[in-house]
């Protein structure tokens, strides 16, 4: 790197020299203010401002005051040398605060130790508005911090800082807003004096990135420490502020009055409830005594007219119990019968399972088989009693077969006279045979009934 003063690094505090310090005896001033520009001015604006001011303050153009013109011309030229170079301008923007506070040598120092002297009661004399009083001293301290914040802010945005006020300020409008802001303070300053490395001395871009990363960490650490120091100072002042103490006492008095009022309301409510309870107990006691008296009179009158029915009641109860017991037995017996299938010889736990079993195919087949067996046994018994063999009975048709037969009868065409005669004779013979069978079956049924 070049050994010019522009690249020198002052040991110890890590400060830097600026291009504006090439001339000895030049007072430090912001380059943007020297050219009358804002911090977001373009390169063309810088060039035009430099030409205009250089012609205006050139020593040859000001023969009346050549010394002042020369000094002003040097400031303008130094500002243009820095702001016209993009690299120099970027470095100046990042270290503007440190350069301005470092003076001619360009050194920047940590000014947080200045705030430490205000963490004691010896820095002010009395809680008055005098120049050495509590309010004047800390009003000046926080005003200085606010001024530094506005100067060191990287952007041109307007920052609003509430004032400390004086002894007669209202708590809600001034004091509360002041402490609410400063106890949550976070600095806007870059604090570039905390950087450890000069990125202009980097050998390559990777080395430069590593240096920038370390510098960024150092700045963030310094910003946190400075912000915490200012918040601690605000808390220190708040604990000693007579306005805050007076407001606390006022709140305590208000809370005490509210507490007393609440206790009084509770006592009045308790007395009201006790009075209502006493009245309610007296009324209910009167009502109960009257009811008991009426009940006793009714019982005495009933005994005189109808006598004592204790024995009848007991016997009735015994009879009722017996009947109930028998009923329960009958119900249990019926319940047992309901859950038993005699055809399949099976017992079920509930009515639902019994109904499901009755709808099953196996149960229907078993019932049909039992019906056939019973019909066969009955036929054999009738033949034994009559001593002759009975004609074979027509097989029982199913629903489907009966439906088919009925459909066939309705769909057949009218028959011929001969056919009708034959059908009538056949029907008459069938009717006679049916009547004969019914008579024989009735006689046999009567005989069986006599035998039984």
Buried (B, 14 or more C-beta within 10 A) or exposed (E): EEEEEBEBEBEEBBBBBBBBBBEEEBEBEBBBEBBEBEEEBEEEBBBBBBEEBBEEBBBEEBEEEEEEBEBBBBBBBBBBBBBEBEEBBEBBBBBBBBBBBBEBBBBBBEBBEEBEEBEEEEEBEEBBBEEEBBBBBBBEBBEEBBEBBBBBBEEEEEEEBBEBBBEEBEBEEBBBBBBEBBBEBEBBBBBBBBBEBBBBEBEEEEEBEEBBEBBEEBBEEBBEBBBBBBBEBBEBBBEEBEBBEEBEEEEEEEEEEEEEEEEEEEEEEEEEEEEEEEEEEEEEEEEEEEEEEEEEEEEEEEEEEEEEEEEEEEEEEEEEEEEEEEEEEEEEEEEEEEBEBEBBEEEBEEEEEBEEBBEEEEBEEBBEEEEEEEEEEEBEEBEEEBEEEBEEEEEEEEEEEEEEEEEEEEEEEEEEEEEEEEEEEEEEEEEEEEEEEEEBBEEBEEEEEEEE
